[in-house]
Amino acid sequence: MIVVFLGPPGSGKGTQAKILASDMNWVHLSTGDLFRLAIQSNSELGQKVKGIEQGALISDHLVLELITHQIENIDLEKGLILDGFPRTQAQVQGLEEILNHRNQILDHIVYFEISEAHLITRLLKRKVCSQCGFVLSQAELHQECPCCHQQALLQRKDDQLKIIQDRFLLYYRYTQPLVDYYQRQGKLSKIDAEADPSEVSLALKKVLGLI
């Protein structure tokens, strides 16, 4: 099964993708994570995509180049979650071409619904462990990472009010139209991303027909 998670930044796509990938032994492909790793390594790609830290959209060309390279090395029969991709109509077309080349189709799109007010509150509280990458949505309740137990919790550079608001505007300008596109294809399901994470996980498995 090949699944796309759609939703604004901070809607919980990454958290739920990690949980589902672990439970089902699927591959989780996050463009945001890949770009942040490239920035940390100061690679040529990292130099080109530094704008992501300020909430900027990365060019379709760079995103498609990255995704094409990643998917070439994945056994798509095992299951794949695309988290944060596609984000524009050009990327939708690019994804269709990539999958056609592999004789595959996109099976399901899940839209994570969340209000702007709820999202802003969530992101301002969010922190990430710099050691293992674990994401905490209620970081004020923790002094250390509950995953690796290191005191290495940091706020992401793009989790600042102005950047969050700008990212939300960009999302609705470029990505929200994809919801209508996939809905017309009959492949899109919506889930309440404001619910408790365990409830979101359950709803996710139900709409994907896994339980």
N, C-alpha and C positions, 0 to 999 in steps of 0.2 A: 504493500500500500504506500502511495506517495501522497503526503498531506501538506498543505500550506496553512500556516497560522497567520491570520491577519488581525491587526489591531494596533492602536496607537502605542508609542513607546511607554513602557511601564504598565501595560495591561496584563502582564503575567505570562506572556507567550513563552519567554525563555525558561521561566521556572517550570511551567507545565510541560514544555518540550523535553526538558531534562528528565522529569518524572516519567513521562510516557516512554521515552527512549529507553530508560533503564528497565521499566516494567516489561516492555515488549521486545527488548534487544534490537531496537531500531537505531538508525543513524540520525543524529540531530545535527543539522547544518544551520548555524547562525551567522549571517553575514556580519552583524555587529561585532560578535566575538572574534571573528576572523580578522576584521579590520583593526580591532583594538590590539590584538596580538601582533599584527604587522607594525603598528605604531610603536609598541613597546620594544620590538626588536630593531626599530629604526631602519627597516628594510626600505628598498626603493618604493614598494607599494605603500608602506607606512608613511613615507614622506608625501605621497600623493593624496592620501586620504585623511590627513590630520584634521581636516575640517569637521569630521564626524564628532570630535570632542566639543565643538561649539554648536552641535545640532544640525549641521549642514547635510544636505543630501549628497551622496556620492554619485558621480556620473554613471549613467546606464552602461557605458562602455566598460568601465572598470568593474562594476558589479557583475556584469555578464561574463567578463573574462575570468573573474575569480570563481564564479559558480560553475562555469563550464569545466574549468580545471578540476574542481573538487568532485563534481559528479562523475567525471571520467574514471575516478578511482573508487567508486562506490558500487557495491552489489545492490542494485535497486530492488531485487527480489526480496531482500530482507526487510524492507520498510525504510522510509525516509521521511523526516519531518523538516520542512523548510520554514525557518523562523526568521522573519524580517525580510523575506524575499518571496515574491516580487513586490515592489513598491510603486512601480509606474506601469503604464500601459506598454511602454517599450520593453520593460522587463518581462511582462506577461507574454508578449510575443516571443521574446528570446527564450523563455522557459519552455514554451510549446515546441520551439524548434529543437532545443536540447533533448527534450523527451522523445520527440518524433525520431530523432537520430538514434535513440536507444530502443526504439519500438515500445515506448512506455507512454502512459497517459497519467494525468493528474486525477487522482481518485476523489479527493475531498478537500474542501476549504473550510476552515473553522474561523469564525469572526468573534473576537473577544470584545464584547460590548462593555464600555466603561465611560462614565461622565468625566468631563474635564476637571471638575472640582475634586472628585474622588482621586483621579489620577495625580493631580498636583500634590495633594496631601500624601499620597503613597510614595511618590518619588522623592519628596523632600525628607522623608524618613528613611529612605532606602540606603543601604551601604553594601559594599562588596568586599569580600576577603581578598586581600592582595596576594595571599599565599595559594589558595586553592580555587578562588573564583566563585565561592558560594555567595548567593545573593540573599540578603536579609531585608524583608519589607518592613519589619518593626525593629530596626536596629537599636532603638533607644532601650530595648529590653535586654540587650546583650553587651557584655564587656569583651567577649571573645567570640571567635567563630565557632558555632556549634558543630561544624563539620570536622575541622582540623585542630580546633582548640587553641589557635594562635590569636594573640591580640593584634590583629592586622586588618581591622575594619576601616575602610576608607569610603568617602563619598565620591561617586563618579563625577568627573569634570562636567558632564552634561546634565547632572541632576541639580541644576540651579534654576530658580524661578523663571527668569527671563528666557533661558535656553529651553526649559520645558515648554513654556508657552509658544515659543517659536517652532519647536518640533511638532507640537500639536497642530499648529496652523499648516505647516508643511504636509503633515500627514493627511489632513482633510483636503488639501488642495490636490495632492498627487495620488494618494493611496485609497481614500474613501471611494472614488469612482470604481475601483476594482471590485468592491463589495457588490455593486449593482451588476457589473459584468459577470461575475461568477454566479450571482443569484439567478440571472437569466439562463445560465447553463444548468441550473438545478443541482449544483454540487455544493452549495454553501449552507452551512448551519451556523446559528448564532448561539453563544453561551454567555451567561451573566458573569463577567470577569470581576465584579465587585463582591462576589460571594467568597466565603472562606476557601482557601486553596484546596482543601480536601473535597469540598463540594464541587469545585471547578473540575478537579481531576475526575470525579465520578461522572459529571455531565459530559465531559470530553469523551470518555470511553463509551458512553451511551450513544452519542451522536455518530461516533465512528463505527458503531456496531460491534464493539469489542466485548461488551457484556450484555 
